[in-house]
Amino acid sequence: MYRSTDAHGKPVAVTGTYIEPDVPWPGNGPRPLLAYATGPYGAGEQCAPSRLFDQGIHFSQGFDLTLNVEEGFIATLLARGYAIMVTDGVGMGIHGPDSPQWLNRVAAGTALIDAARAAKKLPGTSLEPDGPVAFWGYASGGQASLSAAELASTYGPELNIVGTFADAPVTDVAEAIPDIDGNFLAVLAAYLVRGIIAAYPQTEQPIRDVLTPRGLQMLDWSGHTCLLQGGVDYAFRHLEFWFNTDLNALVSNDPFKSLLAAQRVGNIKPKGPVYITHNRWDPLIPYHAARETAQDWCAMGADVQLWTNEEPPLFNKLDIDNLLQPYVDGERSMAWVADRFNGLPTTPNCGQI
């Protein structure tokens, strides 16, 4: 458990897992630290990545079965000599009534930066105070890693950030909402709404006022389960039946328009080089939004490389292209991070984005 800040800069306790590798670091310089943000595992506290490291597999009822699907990457990175700090994020893994502040740009970024700081202060590790740090994230974790890169210059200026990697990052929450409609993972809409309420408590009653009985059941029940159960419970549901008003009008007007706009990544020049990989036809997280973020950063003079995964569309509403791309591009991604830790030159492609 370590101290971080929430969406409003207020002190908050966050949990995470630090893993010290058994093997030496074979690269140049001191052992590197990878601050890691996972994709969404659910809104119930039993879904926290640190709990899944401890349990291996979680099962409580029905389809509330989940495991840390990114353990393969973490095990591989550990075997290559990286120390790894995985954050649970603000509100996840802490006993209490509040949900995770999911997809909140500030909370996600500060939790990851403070995770790196906390790891540096742990006794008995092989880390050095000024050793290199990189951020890593997938999907919602990609928003966290890119946000951390944006915030690091002011929030964590003492950290030696050598690079940031994001796979299928959510860079514009508002742009992602239409793709959740009718999706196998339609429950992500519930996580988003719960995250807004957790970060901005004043919105809870206005949100409940525009939900139908189905929507209220979705909102309340989704806070107790993990992603697979949520997928089964609400598979392919259309969002319009959860609201008693026009959803497009709701998110296109304040206060929700401004709240969602505040979660966009791409308005602040990131610290250090950035590598983004995204499937061109990702059916869940818009590719064009990540591309626009890369273009905006390039215009600021940032060192950015965007890799476009070209897997053709397959069973779109099942999110195959989203779920497979981390594995298809995994070795390329890990090689980019290794090059940053070894001080090799970058290969930005701003001119081709």
N, C-alpha and C positions, 0 to 999 in steps of 0.2 A: 504494500500500500504506500502511495506517495501523494504528495500535495501537488495539485494543479489548479487551474482556474476554469470556470464554466463559461457559458455563452456571454455572460455579462462581466467577466473578469473577476468574479467572486471566488474566494478560496474554496476548494472542494477536494475531497479524498477520491483517489482513483486507484484501482487495482491493476496488476499486471504480472507478467512472468518473465524473470530474467533467466537465461540459460547460458551457462558457461561451457564452452566446448572442451572436450578432453584432448583434442589434437592441437598441436602448435599452429600458429598462423604462418603459412608458407610464403606469403607475399612480402612486399616491402613495408618497412616501418612497423609501428606498434600494432597490436591486435585491433582490428576494426570492430565497431559496434553498428549493428543494424537495428534501427528502431522500426518495429513492424506493426502495421495496422491491418487487421483481417477484414474480410468481407462480412456481410450480415449473417449472424448465426441465430438470431431471434431476439425477442424483447424480454423473455423471462430471465431472471437472474441465474437460473441453472444453465443458461446458454453462453455464459461468459467464457471466452477463450481460455482463461486461466483455470476455470473449473474443468474444462474439457481436457486440458493437459493433465490434470490430476486424475480424472476418471477414465480417460481414454474414450469411452463411449457413454453418453448419457441416455437413459431410458426411464420414463416415469409413467406414461400411460398412452394408450392408443398408438398414434404415430409420433409421439413426442420422443423421437429417437434422433440423436444427433451426435456428431463427432467433429473434431477439429479437422476440417477437410484440407487445411493448409499445412498439416503436420509433415507431409512429404517434402514440401519446399523447405520447411524449417529444419528438418533432419538433414537434408542435403546441404543447406547453407552451414549448419553446424559442422558437418563433416569436412567442410572446406575451410574451417578455422575462424568463422565469424562468431563473435558473441552476439546474442540476440535478445532484445527486450520487446516483448509483445504487450501492448496496452489493451486493456479491456474497454477503454473509452469512458467518458464521463457518464455516470449513472448505471453502468453495467458491472455487475459483480458486487455491488454494495447493497446490503440489506436495507430496504426502505421502500416506500410506496412509489417513488418517482421512477419513470422509465428512463432509458438511455437518451441523452440529447443527440439522437441519431441524425446524421446528415446536417448537423450544425457546424458550419465551417470553422468558427473560432474555437468551439469546444473540442472539435476533432483535432485541430492543429496543435493547440496548447497541450492537450493530453499526450500527444506523441512527442512533442519537444520535451516535456517534463519527464516522460518515460526515459528518454536518453539521459537527462540530467540525473534522474534517480539511479540509473544503472551505474553511472560514473561514481556515485557516492557509496555504492555498496562495498562493504569490506571484503577482502579476500578474493577479489577478482583479478584477472590479468589485464584489466583495462588501465590505460593511462589517462590522466585528466585532459590532456590536449590531444588525445588520439582521435583518429578520423571517425566520423559518424555519417551514415546514410539513412534515408527514410525509404520505406518500402510499404506499398499498400495495394490492395485489390478491391475494385468496386467502391463501396462506401469507404473502405480503407484507402483506396486511391485518392478520394477526396481528402482524407486525413493527411496522407503523405504530401500531397501537393499544397494543401493549406499550411502544413508545417514549413514547407519550403518558403512560402510567402511570408509567414510570420517570423521566421527564424532571425532575420536581420535585426528586428526590434525586440522580440520576445526571448530569443536565445542567442544573443550575439557572441557569447563566449564559446559556443559549440563550433567545432571544426567540421562543418558540413561539406562533404566532398561530392554529394550527389543525391538525387531523389528519383525514385522509380515509382510509376503508377501504372497498373494494368486495369483497363476498362474503368477509369475513374468517373465518378459522378461529379462533373464540373458545373452543371447547371441543373438544379433540382427541378425547377419549373418545367424545363424541357423534357425531363424524364417521366413526368406524370402520365402523359398520354400512352406511353408504352407499357405502363403497369396495368392499364385497363384491359381486361380480358386475358391477362397473363396467368400462367400457372402460379407465379409468385405475386399474385394480386395482393397478398397479405402485406407486401412492402408498403402499400398505401397506409395501412394501419400503423406500421412502424414510423412512417414519416409523420403522421398526425400525432402519434404519441410523443415523438421527438420534439415537435413544435410546442406541444403543451408543456413538456418538461423544461424546455428552454425559455418559454414565454408563458408562464402560468396564467396571465391575464386573458389568454386566448381560449382557455378550457371551456368556459360556459358558452361563449359564442360558437365554438366548434360543436359542442353537444347540441346546441339549439338547431343546427342545420343538418343533423344526422337523423336518419330514419331509425326505427327499431332495429332493423338489420344492421345499420351502421353502428349503432350503439353497442350491439352484441359483438360485432367485429372489433370495435375499439377496445372494449373491456377484456374480451377473451384473449386477444392476441398478445396482451401483456403478460400472459402466464405460460406461453408455449414457445417452442423453438421453431426454426424455419421449416422443417419438413412437415410438422404438424400444421403450421400455418398454411403451407402450400396445399396440403390435402383438404383442410377446412374450407379454404376460399379459392380453390383452383378455378381459373378462367372466369371469375366473377367480374361483372362490369361495375365500375365505380358509381355510375349514375343511380343505382338502386340503394346506395349507402347514404345518399344525400337527398334532402327534400328541396333543394334549390339547384340551380344550374352551376355545376362544378366549374366550368370554364369561366363563368362570370365571377365566381367566388375567388378564384386564384388570380384573376386579372384585375382585381380591385384591392385597394388597401383595406385592412392592414396586411392581408396575406400576400399581396403582390410584393410589397416591400420586404416582408420577412423572407420570402423565397429568394428574392433578388440578392439579399444580403448573404446568401449561402453560395453564390457563384464564385468559382475560383478562376482567376485570370486577370484581376484588376491591380495586383501588386507584383512587382518584379521579384521572382524567386531568388533565394540565396543559393548559389552554386548551380551546376548543370542539372538538367532535368531530362528524363527519358520516359516517354509515354508510349504504351502499346495498346491498340484498340482494334477490334474487328470492325470492318467497314459496314457490315450489316448486323451489328449487334442489335438484337430485338428488344433488349431490356434497358440498356444505357446508351444514349445517343452518341454515335461516333462524331457527328458534326459538332456537338458541343465541346468535346475534347479537342477537336481540331481548331475550333475558334479560340479556345484557351491557349493552345500552342501558338497560334498566330498572334494573339494579343501580346503574349510574352516575348515573342520574336521582335515585335514592333518596339518593345521596351529595351531591346538589346540583350535579352537573356540567352543563355546557351541551352537550346532546346533541340531534342531529337524526337520525332514522332514516327513510330513504326506502325504501319497499317497491316493488320492481319487480314488476309484475303480468303479465309474459309468461306465457301458459298453458303447462303442461307439454308437452314435445315430445321424443320419443325419449329418455326419461330416462337410460338407461344410457350414452348418448353425451354426456351433460352439456351439451346444447345451451343450456339455460337458464343454466347457469353461465358458459359461454364467451361468450354473446352480451351478457349484461347490462352488461359494462364499456362496450361500444360503444353500446348503447341509451341508457344513462344518462351517457355520457361528457361531453357538453356541460354537462349539469346539474352534474356533479361538478367540472368545471373552473371553472364559474362560481362555485360555492361557495368554492373555494380563492382565486379572484381577489378575491372580496368580503372574505375574511379579510386578504389582503395590503393591501387598500385601506382597511381599518379600518371597514368597514360593519357595522351591527348584525347579530347572528345571529338565527335564527328557530328556536329549539329547539321540539321538539314532544313533550316528556316526558309531557304530559297525554294524548296520543293513542297512545303506544306500548303 
